[in-house]
Amino acid sequence: MYLLLQAYNLEKSAFGLLKSLFNIVEVGVFFYYGILPELWSLSGRLMTASGLVAADNEIVQSLVFTTLTQLINTIEAIPFNLYATFVIEER
């Protein structure tokens, strides 16, 4: 039983390290390619296209920007969460 628990903790730690490494690379890519300013521009264009608010309303643009970044983070987290739930926890 102890060996199974030890193997589970080792696999979970290795997976956490891999996930952290992916996040570090992701942040580097976001900064290197200027993705965050592009998302900010996209949020402004989405706001303008909706026609609901003025294009110079930074509060609403910040909310749209935050929603976009959270949507990206959620989509990127799905494979990691599925692996953690259905592969690691299954063992």
C-alpha positions, 0 to 999 in steps of 0.5 A, spaced: 500 500 500 505 504 501 509 503 495 502 505 491 501 511 495 509 513 493 508 511 486 501 516 486 505 522 489 511 521 484 506 521 478 502 527 481 508 531 482 511 529 476 505 531 472 505 538 476 512 539 474 510 538 467 504 543 468 508 548 471 513 548 465 508 549 460 505 555 464 512 558 464 513 557 456 506 559 455 508 566 459 514 567 455 510 566 448 505 571 450 510 576 452 515 574 446 509 574 441 505 580 444 499 576 445 496 580 451 496 587 447 493 583 441 488 581 446 487 588 448 486 590 441 481 584 440 477 586 446 476 593 443 474 591 437 469 586 440 466 592 444 466 596 438 462 591 434 457 589 439 455 596 439 453 596 446 458 601 449 463 606 446 469 604 444 473 608 449 470 605 455 476 602 458 472 599 464 468 595 459 474 593 455 478 591 461 472 586 463 472 583 456 479 582 456 479 579 462 474 574 459 478 573 453 484 571 457 480 566 462 477 563 456 484 561 453 486 559 460 480 554 461 481 551 454 488 550 455 487 547 462 482 542 459 487 537 457 491 537 463 485 536 468 482 531 464 489 527 464 489 528 472 482 526 473 482 520 468 489 517 468 492 519 474 486 518 479 484 512 475 491 508 477 
